[in-house]
Amino acid sequence: MSIKTLWRGLRPGLRYIEPSSSLCSTAFFSTNATDETFWHVKRTPIIAYPQSATKKVPSHIVRPPYADSGILPVSRYGDDIVLHDKVSLKRMTDAARLARSVLDLACSLAKPGVTTDEIDTAVHEAIVEANAYPSPLNYCWFPKSLCSSVNEVICHGIPDYRPLQFGDIVSFDVSCFLNGVHGDNCATVIVGDSQEKDEGVQAARESLYAGIETCKPGSCLSSVGSAIQDVAESYGLSSVEKYRGHGIADEFHIAPYVKHYRNTDKVVLKPGMIFTIEPMLTNGASTCYEWDDDWTVATADGSLAAQFEHTIHITENGVEILTLPE
């Protein structure tokens, strides 16, 4: 889940293993149209549909500080960057793996006629069954356990009763709070199963890995944004600038904040850092606006959007992706 407000060839050690059995880690499906016509097809704009009631979490499950009030406490880290030790890394890995397994579940349910509200219910139940808390739930009063963003919605879409349609582009952002820390990841699928890659969705996924490939001890965080924008521009797409990746630990969004476009941030990567990279690409302008629900973010020109996200750990020799499928 990206931070809500506006904030300031493979490298050695990169773990890059993606079993072909995972829906969210292999080729994504498009309509039967060609890539070009699919990304330029005229669509009915997404509008808000009714939603089910906010779901409850059993009282025995450990909750983040905002769970009851919706209010975020002042961060105890400020602008400091957390360097995780072995104990913290183990907890972060467990949370990340749970988030990934539930993300794969969400992607597998994206079929014509299924509502994002139904998928939210499945995500909520899977996270709770694992004795974890759905991190988005009541985060600054977000009403659901999953972010589901369809077509021109870039991020932070609220699940509702709108049935998914064949050819919809839908991004699922799954986050969970397990054993006192957060796990976070996102993927985009295209509803339907025509077995064709869609160039726009593929570009978003490719840009994520291009950003990850720049990460190793001593490298500069700004290289991530440059790599992502290079991929976006090679496909004729735009990278959204308003929303960022972020550090993650026992607090959901902390430094460093990761820009997905060229920038001059001077943050040197060090072993023990854990943060998300989550580029959002559009086939039009990168400008966006927020709906009246104070959460849903859509492209200003109605262009389509796709997003992918991993949580990564900087190791002594390179980078480890914590949210790969097992």
SERO-4910 file (N, C-alpha, C, O; in steps of 0.05 Angstrom, whole numbers):
BEGIN
 pado doro    nc1    nc2    nc3   cac1   cac2   cac3    cc1    cc2    cc3    oc1    oc2    oc3
  Met    A     17    -24      0      0      0      0     18     25      0     34     28     18
  Ser    A     15     42    -20     32     65    -22     25     85      0      3     85     11
  Ile    A     45    102      6     40    122     26     20    142     15     22    151     -8
  Lys    A      0    150     31    -23    165     22    -16    194     15    -26    204     -5
  Thr    A      0    207     31      5    235     26     31    239     11     47    220      8
  Leu    A     36    263      0     59    268    -16     83    274      1     84    294     15
  Trp    A    103    256      1    127    257     17    151    266      0    156    263    -24
  Arg    A    164    278     22    189    285     10    200    260     -7    221    261    -19
  Gly    A    413   -112   -319    421   -140   -317    424   -147   -288    439   -131   -277
  Leu    A    415   -163   -272    414   -173   -244    440   -167   -230    462   -171   -242
  Arg    A    438   -158   -205    462   -153   -189    468   -178   -173    451   -195   -169
  Pro    A    493   -181   -163    500   -203   -146    483   -203   -121    479   -182   -109
  Gly    A    473   -226   -113    457   -229    -89    427   -226    -93    412   -230    -74
  Leu    A    419   -219   -117    390   -215   -122    376   -242   -123    383   -259   -140
  Arg    A    356   -245   -106    340   -269   -106    317   -264   -126    299   -248   -120
  Tyr    A    317   -278   -148    298   -272   -169    286   -298   -179    291   -307   -201
  Ile    A    270   -310   -161    259   -337   -167    228   -334   -166    217   -328   -145
  Glu    A    215   -339   -188    186   -337   -189    174   -362   -201    174   -365   -225
  Pro    A    163   -380   -184    151   -404   -195    129   -398   -214    113   -379   -210
  Ser    A    127   -412   -236    107   -407   -257     79   -413   -248     60   -407   -262
  Ser    A     76   -425   -224     49   -433   -215     34   -409   -204     10   -411   -200
  Ser    A     47   -387   -198     34   -364   -185     22   -346   -205     35   -336   -224
  Leu    A     -4   -340   -202    -18   -322   -220     -5   -294   -220     -4   -281   -240
  Cys    A      4   -285   -196     14   -258   -194     43   -256   -201     54   -234   -200
  Ser    A     56   -277   -209     84   -275   -215     91   -284   -243    115   -285   -250
  Thr    A     72   -291   -259     77   -300   -286     63   -281   -305     55   -259   -297
  Ala    A     60   -290   -330     47   -273   -350     19   -265   -341      4   -282   -330
  Phe    A     11   -241   -346    -16   -232   -339    -33   -232   -364    -24   -230   -387
  Phe    A    -59   -234   -359    -78   -239   -381    -91   -213   -391    -96   -195   -375
  Ser    A    -95   -212   -416   -109   -189   -428   -133   -199   -443   -139   -223   -443
  Thr    A   -147   -180   -456   -170   -188   -473   -159   -200   -498   -135   -202   -502
  Asn    A   -177   -209   -516   -169   -220   -541   -160   -200   -561   -150   -206   -582
  Ala    A   -164   -174   -554   -154   -153   -572   -124   -151   -571   -111   -163   -553
  Thr    A   -112   -137   -590    -83   -133   -589    -76   -115   -566    -94   -101   -555
  Asp    A    -50   -114   -558    -42    -97   -536    -49    -68   -541    -59    -55   -523
  Glu    A    -44    -58   -566    -49    -30   -571    -79    -24   -569    -86     -4   -556
  Thr    A    -96    -40   -582   -125    -33   -581   -135    -37   -552   -153    -23   -544
  Phe    A   -125    -57   -538   -134    -61   -511   -129    -37   -493   -147    -28   -479
  Trp    A   -105    -26   -495    -99     -3   -477   -112     23   -487   -111     43   -472
  His    A   -123     23   -510   -137     47   -520   -167     43   -524   -180     61   -535
  Val    A   -177     21   -515   -206     16   -518   -222     35   -501   -214     42   -479
  Lys    A   -244     44   -512   -261     63   -497   -276     48   -475   -288     27   -480
  Arg    A   -276     59   -451   -288     45   -428   -307     63   -414   -305     88   -415
  Thr    A   -326     51   -400   -344     66   -383   -328     73   -357   -316     56   -345
  Pro    A   -328     99   -349   -313    106   -326   -322     91   -301   -345     85   -298
  Ile    A   -303     85   -284   -309     72   -259   -323     92   -240   -314    115   -237
  Ile    A   -344     83   -227   -358     99   -207   -361     83   -181   -358     59   -182
  Ala    A   -366     97   -160   -369     83   -134   -395     68   -133   -416     78   -142
  Tyr    A   -393     43   -124   -417     26   -119   -421     23    -89   -403     30    -73
  Pro    A   -444     14    -81   -448      8    -52   -427    -11    -41   -415    -27    -56
  Gln    A   -423    -10    -15   -404    -28     -2   -417    -43     21   -437    -34     32
  Ser    A   -406    -65     28   -415    -80     52   -404    -66     76   -387    -48     75
  Ala    A   -414    -74     99   -405    -62    124   -376    -69    130   -366    -89    121
  Thr    A   -363    -51    144   -335    -56    152   -333    -82    169   -349    -86    187
  Lys    A   -314    -98    163   -312   -124    177   -297   -122    204   -282   -103    208
  Lys    A   -303   -140    221   -291   -141    248   -267   -160    248   -265   -178    232
  Val    A   -249   -155    267   -226   -172    271   -228   -183    300   -233   -168    318
  Pro    A   -225   -210    303   -227   -221    330   -208   -207    350   -187   -199    343
  Ser    A   -217   -206    374   -203   -190    395   -176   -202    402   -159   -187    412
  His    A   -171   -228    397   -146   -240    405   -123   -233    386   -100   -238    392
  Ile    A   -129   -222    363   -109   -216    343    -95   -189    350   -108   -169    355
  Val    A    -69   -190    349    -53   -166    354    -58   -145    333    -57   -151    309
  Arg    A    -63   -120    341    -71    -99    323    -50    -77    322    -36    -73    341
  Pro    A    -48    -63    299    -32    -39    298    -45    -16    314    -69    -18    320
  Pro    A    -30      4    322    -41     25    340    -66     40    329    -81     50    345
  Tyr    A    -69     41    303    -91     56    291   -116     40    288   -137     50    280
  Ala    A   -116     14    295   -138     -4    288   -164      4    299   -185      2    286
  Asp    A   -165     14    324   -191     21    336   -199     50    330   -223     55    325
  Ser    A   -181     69    330   -188     97    327   -186    107    298   -199    126    291
  Gly    A   -169     94    282   -164    104    255   -143    125    255   -135    135    233
  Ile    A   -134    134    278   -114    156    280    -86    145    282    -80    127    298
  Leu    A    -68    155    265    -40    146    266    -25    161    288    -26    186    289
  Pro    A    -12    147    305      5    160    326     29    172    312     37    165    290
  Val    A     41    191    326     66    203    315     87    182    313     91    166    332
  Ser    A    101    181    290    121    160    286    144    163    306    154    186    311
  Arg    A    153    141    317    176    142    335    202    143    320    224    146    332
  Tyr    A    201    140    293    225    140    277    232    167    265    255    172    259
  Gly    A    212    184    261    217    209    248    228    205    220    216    190    204
  Asp    A    251    217    214    264    214    188    285    192    189    299    188    169
  Asp    A    288    178    212    308    157    214    300    133    197    277    127    194
  Ile    A    320    119    187    316     95    171    323     71    188    345     69    199
  Val    A    304     52    191    308     28    207    327      9    193    324      4    169
  Leu    A    346     -2    208    363    -23    198    355    -48    214    360    -50    238
  His    A    343    -68    201    332    -91    214    354   -111    221    372   -116    205
  Asp    A    353   -123    245    371   -144    253    359   -171    245    337   -172    233
  Lys    A    372   -193    252    363   -219    244    335   -226    255    319   -238    242
  Val    A    331   -218    280    305   -224    293    282   -208    279    261   -220    273
  Ser    A    287   -183    274    267   -166    260    263   -176    232    240   -176    222
  Leu    A    285   -184    218    282   -194    191    265   -219    189    249   -222    171
  Lys    A    268   -237    209    251   -261    209    221   -253    211    205   -264    196
  Arg    A    215   -235    228    187   -226    231    177   -213    205    155   -218    196
  Met    A    194   -196    194    186   -182    169    182   -202    146    164   -199    130
  Thr    A    199   -222    145    196   -243    125    170   -258    128    156   -263    108
  Asp    A    163   -265    152    138   -280    157    114   -263    148     96   -273    136
  Ala    A    114   -237    155     92   -219    147     91   -216    117     69   -216    105
  Ala    A    114   -213    105    115   -210     76    105   -235     61     90   -233     42
  Arg    A    112   -258     71    103   -283     58     73   -287     61     60   -297     43
  Leu    A     62   -279     84     33   -281     87     20   -262     68      0   -269     55
  Ala    A     30   -237     67     18   -218     48     19   -228     20      0   -224      4
  Arg    A     40   -241     12     42   -252    -15     23   -274    -20     10   -275    -42
  Ser    A     20   -293     -2      2   -315     -6    -27   -305     -8    -43   -316    -24
  Val    A    -34   -285      7    -61   -274      5    -65   -258    -20    -86   -258    -32
  Leu    A    -44   -244    -30    -45   -231    -55    -50   -250    -78    -67   -245    -95
  Asp    A    -37   -273    -77    -42   -294    -98    -71   -303    -97    -83   -308   -118
  Leu    A    -82   -306    -73   -110   -313    -70   -128   -292    -83   -146   -299    -99
  Ala    A   -123   -267    -77   -139   -245    -89   -138   -246   -119   -159   -244   -133
  Cys    A   -114   -249   -130   -111   -250   -160   -126   -273   -172   -138   -270   -193
  Ser    A   -126   -296   -158   -139   -320   -169   -170   -317   -170   -183   -331   -185
  Leu    A   -181   -299   -154   -210   -295   -152   -220   -274   -172   -245   -271   -174
  Ala    A   -203   -261   -186   -211   -239   -204   -222   -251   -230   -208   -255   -249
  Lys    A   -248   -256   -230   -262   -267   -253   -286   -251   -259   -297   -237   -242
  Pro    A   -296   -251   -284   -320   -236   -292   -343   -244   -273   -348   -267   -268
  Gly    A   -357   -223   -264   -380   -227   -247   -375   -227   -217   -393   -223   -201
  Val    A   -349   -231   -209   -342   -230   -181   -338   -201   -173   -327   -185   -188
  Thr    A   -348   -193   -150   -344   -166   -141   -319   -163   -124   -309   -182   -113
  Thr    A   -307   -139   -124   -284   -134   -108   -291   -136    -78   -274   -141    -61
  Asp    A   -316   -132    -71   -325   -135    -44   -323   -165    -35   -314   -171    -13
  Glu    A   -330   -183    -54   -326   -211    -48   -297   -219    -44   -290   -235    -27
  Ile    A   -280   -207    -61   -251   -212    -58   -241   -201    -32   -224   -213    -19
  Asp    A   -250   -177    -24   -243   -166      1   -250   -185     24   -234   -188     43
  Thr    A   -274   -197     23   -282   -215     44   -263   -239     45   -255   -247     67
  Ala    A   -255   -250     22   -237   -273     22   -210   -265     33   -197   -280     48
  Val    A   -200   -241     26   -174   -231     36   -176   -227     66   -158   -236     81
  His    A   -197   -215     76   -200   -210    104   -200   -237    120   -186   -239    140
  Glu    A   -215   -256    110   -217   -281    124   -191   -296    124   -183   -309    144
  Ala    A   -176   -295    102   -150   -309    100   -130   -297    119   -115   -312    132
  Ile    A   -130   -271    121   -111   -257    139   -118   -263    168   -100   -269    185
  Val    A   -143   -261    175   -151   -266    202   -146   -295    210   -138   -300    233
  Glu    A   -151   -313    192   -147   -341    197   -117   -347    204   -111   -365    218
  Ala    A    -99   -330    193    -71   -332    198    -63   -317    224    -39   -313    229
  Asn    A    -82   -309    239    -78   -294    264    -63   -267    259    -46   -259    274
  Ala    A    -70   -254    237    -59   -229    230    -81   -208    226   -105   -215    225
  Tyr    A    -73   -183    224    -92   -161    221    -89   -149    193    -66   -145    185
  Pro    A   -111   -144    178   -108   -132    152    -99   -102    155   -115    -86    164
  Ser    A    -75    -96    147    -64    -70    152    -80    -46    142    -81    -26    156
  Pro    A    -93    -48    119   -109    -24    110   -133    -18    127   -143      5    127
  Leu    A   -143    -38    141   -169    -35    155   -167    -14    177   -153    -17    197
  Asn    A   -182      8    173   -184     31    191   -158     47    192   -154     63    211
  Tyr    A   -140     43    173   -117     60    171   -126     87    160   -135     89    137
  Cys    A   -126    108    177   -137    134    170   -166    130    160   -175    144    142
  Trp    A   -180    112    173   -208    106    168   -214     92    141   -237     93    132
  Phe    A   -194     80    129   -200     63    106   -218     41    114   -213     27    134
  Pro    A   -240     36     99   -262     18    109   -259    -11    103   -275    -27    112
  Lys    A   -238    -19     88   -236    -47     79   -209    -59     86   -191    -45     95
  Ser    A   -207    -85     80   -182    -99     86   -164   -102     62   -142   -113     64
  Leu    A   -173    -92     39   -159    -95     14   -162    -69     -2   -183    -57     -1
  Cys    A   -142    -61    -17   -145    -40    -37   -148    -53    -64   -132    -70    -72
  Ser    A   -169    -46    -78   -174    -58   -105   -180    -35   -124   -199    -19   -121
  Ser    A   -162    -32   -144   -163     -9   -162   -167    -18   -190   -151    -33   -201
  Val    A   -189     -9   -202   -198    -20   -228   -195      1   -250   -204     24   -247
  Asn    A   -183     -7   -272   -180     10   -297   -166     36   -292   -142     36   -288
  Glu    A   -181     59   -292   -167     84   -289   -161     91   -260   -148    111   -254
  Val    A   -170     75   -241   -163     79   -213   -134     69   -209   -128     46   -214
  Ile    A   -118     87   -199    -89     81   -196    -83     65   -171    -69     45   -172
  Cys    A    -95     74   -149    -89     61   -123   -110     68   -103   -126     86   -107
  His    A   -110     54    -81   -127     59    -58   -157     57    -64   -173     69    -50
  Gly    A   -164     41    -84   -192     36    -90   -205     20    -68   -193      2    -56
  Ile    A   -230     27    -62   -245     14    -40   -263     -9    -52   -279     -3    -69
  Pro    A   -260    -33    -43   -276    -55    -54   -306    -49    -51   -315    -38    -30
  Asp    A   -322    -57    -71   -350    -52    -70   -365    -73    -86   -354    -94    -93
  Tyr    A   -391    -68    -91   -408    -88   -104   -407    -87   -135   -423   -101   -147
  Arg    A   -390    -72   -147   -388    -72   -176   -377    -99   -185   -355   -106   -177
  Pro    A   -391   -113   -203   -380   -139   -213   -357   -133   -232   -359   -115   -249
  Leu    A   -336   -148   -230   -314   -145   -249   -323   -154   -277   -339   -172   -280
  Gln    A   -313   -141   -297   -320   -147   -325   -296   -158   -340   -273   -151   -333
  Phe    A   -301   -174   -360   -279   -185   -376   -262   -162   -387   -273   -143   -399
  Gly    A   -236   -163   -384   -218   -143   -394   -212   -121   -374   -195   -104   -379
  Asp    A   -226   -120   -351   -219   -100   -331   -190   -104   -322   -180   -127   -319
  Ile    A   -176    -82   -318   -149    -83   -306   -154    -77   -276   -165    -56   -269
  Val    A   -145    -95   -259   -150    -91   -230   -124    -97   -215   -111   -117   -218
  Ser    A   -117    -77   -198    -94    -80   -180   -104    -87   -152   -122    -74   -142
  Phe    A    -91   -107   -140    -97   -114   -112    -73   -108    -95    -51   -117   -101
  Asp    A    -77    -92    -75    -56    -85    -56    -63    -99    -29    -82    -91    -16
  Val    A    -47   -119    -22    -52   -134      2    -30   -129     23     -6   -131     17
  Ser    A    -38   -121     47    -20   -116     69    -31   -128     94    -55   -130     98
  Cys    A    -12   -137    112    -21   -150    136     -2   -143    159     21   -137    155
  Phe    A    -12   -145    183      3   -139    208      5   -165    223    -15   -174    234
  Leu    A     28   -177    223     32   -203    236     56   -202    255     78   -193    248
  Asn    A     51   -210    280     71   -211    300     85   -184    304    109   -182    308
  Gly    A     68   -163    301     78   -136    307     91   -121    285    101    -99    289
  Val    A     91   -132    260    103   -118    237     85   -121    213     68   -139    212
  His    A     89   -104    193     73   -104    169     86   -118    145    111   -117    143
  Gly    A     70   -131    129     79   -142    103     62   -128     82     38   -122     86
  Asp    A     73   -123     58     59   -106     38     68   -113     10     92   -116      4
  Asn    A     48   -117     -8     54   -122    -36     29   -118    -53      7   -116    -43
  Cys    A     34   -116    -79     12   -109    -98     17   -122   -125     41   -125   -132
  Ala    A     -4   -129   -139     -1   -139   -167    -26   -131   -183    -47   -126   -171
  Thr    A    -22   -131   -209    -44   -125   -227    -50   -149   -244    -32   -162   -255
  Val    A    -76   -155   -247    -85   -176   -266   -106   -164   -285   -117   -143   -280
  Ile    A   -110   -178   -306   -131   -171   -325   -152   -192   -324   -146   -216   -328
  Val    A   -177   -184   -320   -199   -203   -315   -205   -218   -340   -210   -206   -361
  Gly    A   -205   -245   -338   -209   -262   -361   -183   -277   -366   -162   -271   -355
  Asp    A   -184   -298   -383   -162   -316   -386   -157   -321   -416   -164   -343   -426
  Ser    A   -146   -302   -430   -141   -306   -459   -112   -314   -464   -105   -319   -487
  Gln    A    -96   -316   -442    -68   -325   -444    -51   -306   -461    -31   -315   -473
  Glu    A    -58   -281   -463    -41   -262   -477    -30   -242   -457    -43   -234   -437
  Lys    A     -5   -234   -461      7   -213   -445     -4   -186   -454     -8   -182   -478
  Asp    A     -8   -169   -435    -16   -141   -442      9   -124   -438     21   -124   -417
  Glu    A     15   -108   -458     40    -92   -457     41    -73   -434     62    -69   -422
  Gly    A     18    -59   -428     18    -40   -407     23    -52   -379     39    -42   -363
  Val    A     10    -74   -374     13    -88   -349     41   -100   -347     54    -99   -326
  Gln    A     51   -111   -369     78   -122   -369     98   -100   -364    118   -105   -350
  Ala    A     94    -76   -374    113    -54   -370    114    -47   -341    136    -41   -330
  Ala    A     91    -46   -327     91    -39   -299    106    -60   -283    122    -53   -265
  Arg    A    102    -85   -289    117   -106   -275    147   -105   -282    164   -107   -264
  Glu    A    154   -100   -307    182    -98   -315    195    -74   -301    218    -76   -292
  Ser    A    181    -52   -298    193    -29   -285    199    -34   -255    219    -24   -245
  Leu    A    182    -50   -242    188    -58   -214    215    -72   -212    231    -66   -195
  Tyr    A    219    -92   -230    243   -108   -228    267    -91   -237    290    -96   -227
  Ala    A    263    -73   -255    285    -55   -263    294    -38   -239    318    -34   -234
  Gly    A    275    -29   -223    281    -14   -199    296    -31   -178    315    -23   -166
  Ile    A    286    -56   -175    298    -74   -155    327    -80   -163    344    -83   -146
  Glu    A    332    -83   -189    359    -91   -198    380    -70   -191    404    -76   -190
  Thr    A    372    -45   -186    391    -24   -179    400    -26   -150    418    -12   -142
  Cys    A    386    -42   -134    389    -41   -104    411    -59    -95    411    -83   -101
  Lys    A    429    -48    -80    451    -63    -67    464    -44    -47    460    -19    -49
  Pro    A    480    -54    -28    493    -36    -10    511    -15    -25    526    -23    -43
  Gly    A    509     10    -17    525     31    -30    512     44    -53    521     66    -62
  Ser    A    490     33    -64    477     46    -86    459     68    -76    453     69    -52
  Cys    A    450     85    -94    434    108    -86    404    102    -92    397     91   -113
  Leu    A    387    110    -73    359    105    -76    347    118   -101    328    107   -113
  Ser    A    359    140   -110    349    153   -134    351    136   -159    337    141   -178
  Ser    A    369    116   -158    372     99   -182    347     82   -187    341     75   -210
  Val    A    332     77   -166    307     62   -169    287     78   -187    277     67   -206
  Gly    A    284    103   -181    265    119   -196    274    122   -225    258    122   -243
  Ser    A    300    126   -230    310    129   -257    305    104   -273    296    105   -296
  Ala    A    310     80   -261    305     55   -275    276     51   -282    269     43   -304
  Ile    A    258     58   -264    230     55   -268    221     74   -291    206     66   -308
  Gln    A    229     99   -290    221    118   -311    232    110   -338    219    114   -358
  Asp    A    256     99   -339    267     90   -364    249     69   -377    244     70   -401
  Val    A    240     50   -361    222     29   -372    196     41   -381    186     35   -402
  Ala    A    184     58   -364    159     70   -371    161     85   -398    143     82   -415
  Glu    A    181    101   -401    184    117   -425    190     99   -450    182    105   -472
  Ser    A    203     76   -445    208     58   -468    183     46   -479    182     38   -502
  Tyr    A    162     45   -462    136     35   -471    116     58   -478     94     53   -486
  Gly    A    125     83   -476    108    106   -481     88    111   -459     67    122   -463
  Leu    A     95    102   -434     77    105   -411     88    126   -392    111    135   -394
  Ser    A     71    134   -372     79    153   -352     80    139   -325     65    121   -319
  Ser    A     98    148   -308    100    138   -280     88    159   -261     96    182   -261
  Val    A     69    150   -245     56    168   -226     76    178   -205     90    162   -194
  Glu    A     76    204   -201     96    216   -183     85    222   -155    101    225   -136
  Lys    A     60    223   -151     49    232   -125     52    211   -103     54    219    -80
  Tyr    A     52    186   -110     52    165    -89     78    149    -90     90    145   -111
  Arg    A     87    142    -67    114    131    -63    115    104    -50     96     96    -37
  Gly    A    137     90    -54    143     67    -38    153     77    -11    155    102     -7
  His    A    159     59      8    164     68     35    179     46     51    177     23     45
  Gly    A    193     55     71    203     37     91    180     24    106    158     34    106
  Ile    A    186      1    119    164    -13    132    176    -29    155    198    -40    153
  Ala    A    162    -31    177    171    -45    201    147    -50    218    126    -60    209
  Asp    A    148    -43    244    125    -44    261    106    -21    255     82    -22    262
  Glu    A    116      0    241     99     21    230     96     17    200    115      7    187
  Phe    A     73     23    189     66     17    162     82     33    142     93     22    122
  His    A     85     59    146     98     76    127    119     93    141    113    111    157
  Ile    A    145     87    135    167    102    148    188    107    126    186     97    104
  Ala    A    208    123    133    230    128    115    245    102    109    246     84    127
  Pro    A    257     99     86    259    119     64    234    118     47    221     98     44
  Tyr    A    228    141     34    206    143     16    217    141    -13    235    156    -20
  Val    A    205    123    -28    217    115    -54    202    128    -77    178    122    -82
  Lys    A    215    146    -91    203    158   -115    206    140   -139    227    128   -143
  His    A    185    139   -155    184    121   -178    189    137   -204    178    130   -225
  Tyr    A    206    157   -202    213    174   -226    240    186   -220    250    185   -198
  Arg    A    252    197   -241    279    208   -237    279    230   -216    262    247   -215
  Asn    A    299    229   -199    301    248   -177    330    250   -167    347    235   -177
  Thr    A    334    268   -149    362    272   -139    364    266   -109    382    276    -96
  Asp    A    347    249    -99    349    242    -71    376    228    -65    384    210    -81
  Lys    A    389    236    -44    415    225    -37    413    207    -13    421    214      9
  Val    A    402    183    -17    399    163      5    416    139     -4    410    126    -24
  Val    A    436    133     12    453    110      6    441     85     19    435     85     42
  Leu    A    439     63      3    427     39     13    447     24     30    471     22     24
  Lys    A    437     13     53    454     -2     72    441    -28     79    417    -31     79
  Pro    A    458    -49     86    446    -74     94    428    -71    118    433    -56    137
  Gly    A    405    -85    117    385    -83    138    362    -66    131    341    -67    145
  Met    A    364    -49    111    342    -33    102    320    -50     90    326    -69     74
  Ile    A    295    -45     96    272    -59     84    253    -37     75    244    -20     91
  Phe    A    245    -38     50    226    -18     39    211    -30     15    219    -50      4
  Thr    A    190    -16      8    174    -25    -15    182     -8    -40    189     15    -38
  Ile    A    179    -21    -63    180     -7    -89    154    -14   -103    148    -38   -105
  Glu    A    139      6   -112    112      1   -121    104     19   -144     86     35   -140
  Pro    A    117     18   -167    111     36   -189     82     33   -199     71     11   -200
  Met    A     71     56   -207     44     57   -219     47     71   -246     55     94   -247
  Leu    A     41     56   -267     44     67   -294     17     72   -306     -2     57   -301
  Thr    A     15     92   -323    -10     98   -337     -4    101   -367     19    107   -375
  Asn    A    -24     97   -384    -21    100   -412    -29    128   -421    -36    132   -445
  Gly    A    -30    147   -403    -35    175   -409    -17    192   -392      6    185   -387
  Ala    A    -28    214   -382    -13    232   -364    -11    219   -336    -27    202   -329
  Ser    A      9    228   -321     13    218   -294     -3    233   -273     -3    225   -250
  Thr    A    -16    254   -281    -32    270   -262    -56    254   -252    -68    238   -267
  Cys    A    -64    259   -228    -86    243   -216   -102    261   -196    -94    283   -190
  Tyr    A   -124    250   -188   -141    264   -168   -153    244   -149   -155    220   -155
  Glu    A   -162    253   -126   -174    236   -106   -204    240   -106   -215    262   -107
  Trp    A   -219    218   -105   -248    219   -103   -257    231    -77   -241    236    -59
  Asp    A   -283    236    -75   -294    248    -51   -293    229    -27   -297    238     -4
  Asp    A   -287    204    -32   -284    185     -9   -258    189      6   -252    175     26
  Asp    A   -241    207     -4   -215    214      8   -195    191      6   -174    192     19
  Trp    A   -200    172    -11   -181    150    -15   -176    143    -44   -153    142    -53
  Thr    A   -197    138    -59   -194    128    -87   -179    148   -104   -187    171   -106
  Val    A   -157    140   -116   -141    157   -133   -143    148   -162   -138    125   -168
  Ala    A   -152    166   -180   -156    159   -208   -140    178   -226   -132    200   -218
  Thr    A   -135    169   -251   -121    186   -270   -139    209   -277   -163    207   -280
  Ala    A   -126    233   -281   -142    257   -287   -154    255   -315   -174    267   -320
  Asp    A   -140    241   -334   -149    240   -361   -164    214   -368   -171    210   -391
  Gly    A   -170    198   -348   -184    173   -353   -167    150   -365   -178    129   -372
  Ser    A   -141    155   -366   -124    134   -377   -122    110   -358   -128    113   -334
  Leu    A   -113     87   -368   -112     63   -352    -87     62   -335    -67     74   -343
  Ala    A    -87     47   -313    -65     45   -295    -59     16   -287    -77      0   -287
  Ala    A    -34     11   -282    -26    -15   -271     -4    -11   -251     12      8   -253
  Gln    A     -3    -29   -230     17    -26   -209     26    -53   -200     11    -73   -199
  Phe    A     52    -54   -192     64    -77   -179     81    -68   -156     92    -46   -156
  Glu    A     82    -85   -135     98    -77   -111    110   -102    -99     98   -123    -97
  His    A    135    -99    -91    149   -118    -74    160   -104    -49    166    -80    -50
  Thr    A    163   -119    -28    179   -110     -5    206   -122     -7    209   -147    -11
  Ile    A    227   -106     -6    254   -116     -9    272   -111     15    267    -92     31
  His    A    293   -127     18    312   -125     40    340   -122     28    348   -138     11
  Ile    A    354   -102     36    382    -98     27    400   -116     44    401   -114     69
  Thr    A    414   -134     31    431   -154     44    460   -144     43    466   -122     33
  Glu    A    478   -160     54    507   -152     54    517   -152     25    537   -138     19
  Asn    A    505   -168      7    516   -172    -19    497   -162    -42    506   -160    -65
  Gly    A    473   -155    -36    454   -147    -57    427   -141    -46    424   -124    -28
  Val    A    407   -155    -56    379   -149    -49    363   -175    -48    368   -193    -65
  Glu    A    345   -177    -29    328   -200    -27    299   -191    -29    291   -172    -15
  Ile    A    283   -204    -45    254   -197    -47    239   -214    -27    239   -239    -29
  Leu    A    227   -201     -8    213   -215     13    185   -225      5    175   -243     18
  Thr    A    174   -213    -15    146   -219    -23    145   -236    -48    126   -235    -63
  Leu    A    165   -253    -52    163   -273    -74    146   -296    -64    144   -301    -40
  Pro    A    133   -310    -83    117   -333    -75    136   -355    -65    159   -358    -75
  Glu    A    126   -372    -46    143   -394    -37    144   -417    -57    157   -437    -52
***
